[in-house]
Amino acid sequence: MSKRVYVETSVISYPRARQSRDLVQAARQEMTLEWWQRRSRSFELFISALVLQEAGQGDRRAAQDRLEAMEGLPLLDLTDEAVDLAEALLNEGPLPGKAVDDAVHLALATVHEMDFLLTWNCRHLANAELVGPAARLLRAKGYEPPVVCTPEELMGE
């Protein structure tokens, strides 16, 4: 059975953005494109209404391109359980109050038992200082958190 991956908005957006002049951003764009081409079919991919909402913002043409890239991907339901867990991540956990959407992404991936949460959000999600405390809180509440990683980390061998 394929591993299940919740694809956060940044992973949808990076390869569809205008090529960055920033070397780190440009490398991430290339890595993400390579992940989509080489690895995405190795997994069962999921998104949420929040991913659709975030991807639909901004430039109309770019938003349309992002939304088209997600066509056919199954949506995870925003359950009361996920909302409660997101609130716990903000109120009891390591995520700051301004990271509401990030807490929802992590809660959705956790409640729906995703194996991975794939993201380039290194401020609040793929952040070594926050991922441990968040995982401890999720486990204390009876959940097994997903592995939070970047496309580079999920590239395989």
WOKA-V6059 format. One record per helix or strand. SS is the DSSP state (H for helix, E for strand). FROM is the first residue (numbers start at 1). LEN is the number of residues. If there is no record, write none. Layout:
[[SS & FROM & LEN] [SS & FROM & LEN]]
//
This chain:
[[E & 3 & 5] [H & 9 & 6] [H & 23 & 16] [H & 40 & 3] [E & 43 & 6] [H & 49 & 7] [H & 60 & 10] [E & 74 & 3] [H & 80 & 12] [H & 100 & 12] [E & 116 & 3] [H & 128 & 13] [E & 147 & 3]]
//
